[in-house]
Each structure stands twice: as structure tokens, then as C-alpha cells.
């Protein structure tokens, strides 16, 4: 089991969002959920698509929940 929080996001392709997370996508690892969530908020604010954050225990914060948190933070 991993001891880090793994953040998956993609950049737009030709100015359009990807339709799904690529199978070969590599996550960015963060030591805390706070840091992973903060990075996810920054990624969304720059136009990236955040797909999920995987917790060390195997549970997942899905895209919809992350976008909900972003909207609550920014009022968008």
C-alpha cells in the first residue's frame, strides 16, 4: 500500500478536455491529503482536468467531489 496521496490530472488536448483519464497516466504524489487537494485546486484553476485523488488506504476522491470543492472555494 502506498503512503502517499496520488493526484491524477490531464492537460487539455488541442484545447479540448480529455474524455477520460489515459490508461498510462502517472500520478503526482503528495504526503498529505491537504497538499494533494491544494494541488488539485491549482490544477483546475489553470484549466486542467482533475480526475481523482487516491488515498493511501485505497479510497478515492472522485472528479465530481473535487470539482464541488473547487466551486465552493471559488464561488464558480
C-alpha positions in Angstrom: 0.0 0.0 0.0 1.2 3.5 -0.9 1.9 6.0 1.9 1.2 9.0 -0.3 -1.9 10.7 -1.8 -1.9 10.3 -5.6 -3.3 13.1 -7.8 -4.3 12.3 -11.4 -5.0 15.2 -13.8 -4.6 15.8 -17.5 -4.0 18.9 -19.6 -6.3 19.8 -22.5 -5.5 18.2 -25.8 -5.7 20.6 -28.7 -7.6 23.0 -26.4 -10.2 20.4 -25.6 -10.6 18.4 -22.4 -9.6 14.7 -22.5 -12.7 12.4 -22.5 -11.1 10.0 -20.0 -8.0 9.5 -17.9 -5.4 7.9 -20.1 -4.5 4.3 -19.1 -0.8 5.2 -18.8 -1.3 8.4 -16.7 1.2 8.8 -13.9 0.1 10.4 -10.7 1.7 13.1 -8.7 2.4 12.0 -5.1 1.8 14.2 -2.1 2.4 13.4 1.6 -0.9 14.7 2.8 -4.5 15.0 1.6 -4.4 18.7 2.2 -1.4 19.1 -0.2 -3.0 16.9 -2.8 -6.3 18.8 -2.6 -4.4 22.1 -2.8 -2.6 21.0 -5.9 -5.9 19.8 -7.4 -7.4 23.2 -6.9 -4.4 24.9 -8.5 -4.7 22.4 -11.5 -8.4 23.2 -12.0 -7.7 26.9 -11.8 -5.2 26.6 -14.7 -7.6 24.7 -16.9 -6.5 21.1 -16.2 -8.9 18.3 -15.6 -8.5 16.6 -12.2 -9.7 13.0 -12.4 -9.2 11.8 -8.8 -7.1 11.7 -5.7 -6.3 8.2 -4.3 -5.8 8.0 -0.6 -3.2 5.6 0.9 -6.0 3.3 2.2 -7.2 2.8 -1.4 -10.3 5.1 -1.2 -10.7 7.6 -3.9 -11.9 11.2 -4.1 -13.6 11.4 -7.5 -13.7 14.2 -10.0 -17.2 15.3 -9.1 -16.3 15.8 -5.5 -13.1 17.6 -6.3 -14.9 20.0 -8.7 -17.6 20.6 -6.0 -14.9 21.6 -3.5 -13.4 23.9 -6.1 -16.7 25.6 -6.8 -17.2 26.0 -3.0 -13.7 27.6 -2.7 -14.0 29.9 -5.7 -17.8 30.5 -5.8 -17.7 29.5 -9.5 
